[in-house]
Amino acid sequence: MYAPADMFAHLGSTIGGLMFVWAIFQQYFPYQLRSHIEKYSQRLVGYVYPYIQITFNEFTGERLMRSEAYSAIENYLSSRSSTQAKRLKGDIKNNQSLVLSMDDHEEVADEFKGVQVWWASGKNISKSQTFSYIPINDEKRYYKLTFHKRKRDLIIGPYLAHVLKEGNAIKVRNRQRKLYTNNGSHWSHVVFEHPATFQTLAMEPEKKKDIIEDLMAFSKAEEFYARIGRAWKRGYLLYGPPGTGKSTMIAAMANLLGYDLYDLELTAVKDNTELRKLLIETSSKSIIVIEDIDCSLDLTGQRRKRKERVDDEEEKDPREKVPKEERESKPSQVTLSGLLNFIDGLWSACRGERLIVFTTNHVEKLDAALIRKGRMDKHIELSYCNFESFKVLARNYLKLESHSLFPTICDLLGEISMTPADVAEHLMPKTLSGDVEICLQNLIQALENEKEKKSSTEVEAKDQDKESSDKI
């Protein structure tokens, strides 16, 4: 029997001999013969090793952009890495959460419809020269998928589609959401951290439930919209007096769905072409908001009257029509037709899964073509505070579910129109240990004052009507 040292020596000499034979083969055998031998040797290896490997590199093309497939796979494998891999990499994302991923040259297993596959992370390091002739290490990371060749169609088709879809969904859930605003034809953003939710929104429970169900159904309806041949988008019109919670409703929508917000200022948009450019630059899973649409541009039902007024002005001396400063300025040239194309024209389908939300204090001023079904699909009226809305505010501000003064407040809210913003202001504790009784009494006093004003106004109106009838 050979000693261990003799065995290693024999193995080393065998490997050395094989390497010598391979070098002679590469140097002296004709290229055509070598190609045939390599082709058949690969077939032989295929019978012995019946596995297929697919490599996904981190960068594509000339390394100008990070591969979307690589990012999706990284997100998909992050959850499996934490439970299977022995070596992990930790990183802080969005300045708040710790994210674990596979370390280089680590492997984890996955299963899809009873089929086992293996993912391995790797890194190639090559040295390159810079302009200062100092060599630097150029790292090229990749993921490698290994599976049995008999399951080729299942893995390349449904499984990889599943991985990419799940990875992108994880990215959306973990992303740091942003609030965008437009400066001319460009978007700028800040981190979106508004705390509003539907639980804290002052609204009737039935109405709130209907809106939540509508939003959730929309977010899961990709196949439905594709089947009926419509772009995956939905329009919301929020209308009501100032202070009724329209902006808070939008923030609650974004928090419920996990969408980014694009606050579009139409008066800062030069023309329809610039508006279209802004639309193209928005992302999917977002809410595009145009607040106070009746005040943004000449988009109301009074277009014909205004056009006639402009025609009359054009007959006058142009120098007398507007001051020089106003003539030199260039107001927005966005038109109603341009906005309609923005909402539901051909360009509106360039990004999927988006909500378009208009808000207005005067819905009667809006052009019917702008708010018809198909453009603004769901109309939501946000009105004055009723007792159900008050109970939500009392729970939020005072942590109250019931109180002996609630019936008095209920009766007063049935007679007086007060916005949720005004009610909330009276419920706001003046100190951290604010007295609940004082806050409720403040609200009752404010409602009674409004009741007295309303009564005096009605008496004055009756007196004026009586005087007018006496004169007649």
N, C-alpha and C positions, 0 to 999 in steps of 0.2 A: 504494500500500500504506500502511495505517495505521501510525503510530508506536506503540510500546508505551503511551505516555501517553494517546494518543487512544483506543486500544483499551479501556483501563481506564475512561476517562471514558464511552465509549459503553456499556460493560457496566453501569456504575453507574447511568446514566440509565435503562437498560432495567429493572433491578431496582427502581428507584424507581417507575417507571411501573406495574409489576406490583403493587407494594405499595399504590399509590394505588387501583388498580382493585379489589383485594381488600378494602380498607377501605370503599369505596363499596358493594361487594356485601354486606358484612356489615351495613351500616347501613340500606340502603334496600330490599333484597330481602326478601320475606315469609319467615317462618320455615319454612313448609311447603315452599316452593320451594328454600330453602337446604338443607333436610334431604335432599330428593330429589337435588339436585346433588351433595352430599357423598357420598350413598350410591353413586351411580353413579361418582363420581370414585374412590372406594375400590375399586370393581370394576375400573376401568381401571388403577389402580395395581397391583392384584393380577395382572393380565395382564402388566404390564411388570416387576414385581418379585415373582416367585413364591416368596417366602420367608416363613416363619412365625417369630415371636419369642415366647418365653415368659420372663417375668420372675419371679425368685424373690427376694423381699425378705428381709432379714435378720431382721426382727421381724414378727410376725403379730398380728392383733387390735389391741389398744391398746398395743402394744409392751411388754407385760408379760413376754413370754417370747420367747426366741430361737427362730427357726424351725428345727425338726429337719431339714427339707429343705435349708435353707441350709447348716447345719453339715455334713451329709453331702456336699453338692456341694463345699464348701470342702476337705474331706478328700480327696475323689476327685480334684480338680484339682491338689492340692498336688504330686503326682509329675510331672504333665504340665507344670506351671508351671516347674519347675526346668530342664526341657530345652527349652522353647519360648519362654517369655516373656522379653522383654528387660529388663523392670523388675519386680523382685521385692521382697517384704516378708519380713523375717526376724524370727523370734520364738523364744524359749526356752520349751519345754514340759517340764513335770515337772522343772524345775530341772536338766535334764541334756542334752536333745537340741535341736538347732537345726532349726526347721521353716520351710520357705520356701513362700510363697504368692504369688499374682498381686497386683501392685500395682493401685491403682484405675485404671480406664479402660485396662486391658490385655486382650489377646485371645489365646486359644490354640485350636487345632483338635483335634478328636477324631474317631475313626472307629469305627463299629459296624456289623458285617456288611457292609462295603464302602460304607457311607454316610457322607459327610462332614458334620460339624456343627461349629459354632463357639460357644465360650463367651467371654463378655466380662464383666469386672467393672466395676461403676460405683458412683457415689456421688452422691446428691443432697444439696445443702446448702441449708437454709432457716434464716432467722433467727426466733427466738422470744423472747418476753419472759419474764423470771423475776419473782419477787415483788419484787425490788429494781429492776425496770424496766431492767435491764441486758440488752441483746440478746446472745444466745449463738447459736453455730452449731449447728444440729441436723442431724447427718449420718445419712443413710439409705442404707446400702449394699445392693447387689443383685447378682445374677448374671443374665445374659441369654443364653438359648440361641436360636441361629438355625439353621434347617434348611429344606430344600426342602419345599414343601407336598405333593409327590407321596409323600413318605416320612412323612407325618403319623402314620399308625397305628403304624408301626415305632418312631418316636421317642417318641411320647407313651406307648406301652405298654411294650414290652420294654426299650428303651434307658434310659428314666428309672428303671424298676425296677432295672436293672443298676447305674446310677449310685448310687442310694440304698443298695442292698445292699453294693456295694463300699466306698462312703464310710463306712457304719456299721462294716464289718469293719475298715477302716483305723483308725477311732476306737478300737475295742476293742484292736487291736494296739499302738497308741501311748499308750493311757491309762495313768495312774499307778494301779496297782492298790492296793486298800485292804483293810484288815482291820477289820471292824465288830464291835462288841459292843453289847448292849442294856442300857440303863439304864431299867428299867420298860418303857414302851411306845415308847421312842425309841432310835434307833441313833446311836451315835457311832463315829468311825473314826480310825485312824492309817494311815500309809503302810505297805503290806505289802512287806517287803524280805527275807523269809526266803530263804536261799540254797539250800535243799534241792532236789535233783533226783533223778530215778530213777537216774542214773548213780552218785550218791553214796549211794544207799539200800542198806543191808545186807540183801540178800535174794537168794534163788536166781534165777539169770538166767531160767529158764523161767517162774517165777511172775511175775517182774517184766515179762517180755515180754507175758504174757497180760493183765495189768492195763493196760499201756500201750495195747495193741490195743483193749481194751474201751473205754477212755476216748476214744480217737481215733474209734472207730466211733460212739460216742454223740454226739460233738461235730459229726459230719457227717450226722446222721440226721434232720434236720428233716422232710424230705419223707416218710421212712418212718413217723415217729410220727404225722404228719398222716394218712397213708393208712390206718393201722390204728386210728385214732381214740383215741389215747392222748396224754396231756399229755407234752410233751418234757422229761422228768425221769427221773432214775435214782437208786436208793438203794444205798448201800454200808454194810455193817456190818463194822467193823474190831474184832477181838477178840483177846485174848491177855494174858499177864501184863504188869504194869507194866514199862516200860523196853524194850519190844520195838519201838518206833518208830511208834506209831500217829499221833501228832501230826506226826512228820516225814513220814509217808506223805501226810497231808492237804496239807502244804505243797508236797510234790513234785507232787501232783495239780494244785494251783492254778498252779504254775509251768509245768507241761506245757501246760495248756489256756489259760493267761492269764486265769483267772477271779478275781473278787473273793471274799473269804472273809467269811462272817457267822457269828461264834461266838455261838451262842444259849445264854444262861444261863436255863434253864427256871425255876429257883427265884426269879428276879427278875421273872417274868411273873405278873401278878395273876390272870388268868383266861383262859378260852378266847377271849373277845372280843379281849383284848389280844394274845394269840398270833396271831390272825388278822390284826390290824392290822399287826403286825410282818412277817408274811408278805407282805402286800400292798406294803409299802415296800421289799422287797428287789428287786434288779435282776436282769435276765436275765444269763446267762453268769456264774453265781456258784455257790459251794459253801456250803450251809447246814450247819453243824457243831453237833452236840450231843454233847459229850464226857462220858464216864462216865454214860451214860444210865441205868444201873442205880442210880446214886446221886442222880440229879436229882430225881425225884419218886416217888410211889407208883405205879410203872408196871410192876412185876414180876409174876410169876406167883403171888405170895403175897397178892394183893388180897383173896381170900376170907377167908384167915386173919386178915388185918389188920382186915377189916370185922367179923369176929366179936369180935376183941379190943376194937374201938371200941364195939360194942354192949354188951359187958360193962361197959365203963367208964361208959357212959351211965346204967347202972342205979345207979351210985354217986352220992354227993353231988357235983355239978358243981364245987363249990369245992375239993374234995379231989383232983380229977382232974389239974389242971395249975395251976402258979403263976399269980398275977395277971398278971405281966408277959407270960407266954406267951398267956394268954387275950386280952389286949388287942392283941397283935400279930396281923396278918392274913397267914397263910401263903398260898402260891400255891394257887389253886383250879383249876389246869390239870388236866384229867382225861385218862385214856387215850383216850377217844373223841375229845376235842378234839385230842389230838396225832395220832391216826390221820387225822382230817379234814385236819389241817395237812399230813400227808404225801401222802395220795392222795385227798382229798375234792374237792368241786367247786372250792374256793378254791385248791387246789394248782396249778391250771392257769392262774392269773392272770398268771404270768410264764413265759417259755419258757427252755429250755436251762439247767437247774439240776441240780446234784447235791445230794442230801441224805445226809449221812454221820453215822452213829452210831458211837461208840467205847464199849467196855466191857471191863472186866477179868474179868467173870463172865457169860459169855453164857448160862449155864444159868439165871440168875435172871430173864431177860427173858421177858415174856409172848410166847407163840407168835404172837399176833395182831399184835404189833408188828414182828416180824422175818420174817414170811412173805414168799415171793416175790411181787413186785408192789409191795411196800413197800420192803423191803431186798432189792433184786434180786440183789446180789452179796455173798456172805459171804467175807471174807478173814481168815484166821487168821495172826496175826503171833506167832511162837513164839520159842523160845530160839535162840541163835546156833549155827549149824552151820558147817561148814568153808567152804562157799561164801560165806556171809555174812561170815565172818572175812576171807576174801581181799579182799572189797570194802573192809572197814575197814582192812586192812593197806595197801592201795593208797592210800586216802584219807589216812591218818595218817602212814604211813612211806614212801610211794612205793615199796612193795615188790611185786614180782610173784611172787617165790619166795625161799625161804631154807632153809637146812639144818634149822632148827627147826620148819618147817611140819609135817612128818609127826608130830612129837611133839604139837603143838597139835591136829592133826586127831584123833589117838587120844583125847586128853583131852576134846575137845568132844563126841566120840561117847559118852562116859561121864557127863559132867557137864552139868547144865543151868545155863547162864549167859546172861543177857540181852545183847543187842548193846550196850546202854548201859554195862554193866559191863565188857565186853570193850574197848570204845572207851576207857574211862577208864584201863585198864591200858596201852593203846597210846599214850596221850597223851604226847608228849615233854615232859620236864621243862624243857628248854631249847630254844632255836631250833635249835641244832646237836645235838639229842638223839641218843644212841647207839641205833641200831636193835637191836643185840644186847641191850642192857639192857631195852628196852621189851618185847621178846619173852620174855626171862627173867622179867620181872615178871608177865607174863600166865601163863606156865607155872607159876610159883610159886603164883599165886592159884588156878589150876585144881587143882593138887595139894592145896592146903589144903582146897578144897571137896570133893575126893575123899576126903580123910581124915575130914572131918566126916560125909560121907555114909556111910562105912564104919562109923564109931563109932555113928552113929544106927541103922544096920541091926543091929549087934551088940546094942545096948540093946533094940531091939524084939524080937529073938529071945529074949533072956534073959527079958524080961517075959512073952512067950508061953509059955516053958518053965515059969516059976513058976506061971502061971495053970493050965497043964495038970497040974502036980504037985498043986496044991491040989484040983483036981477028982478 
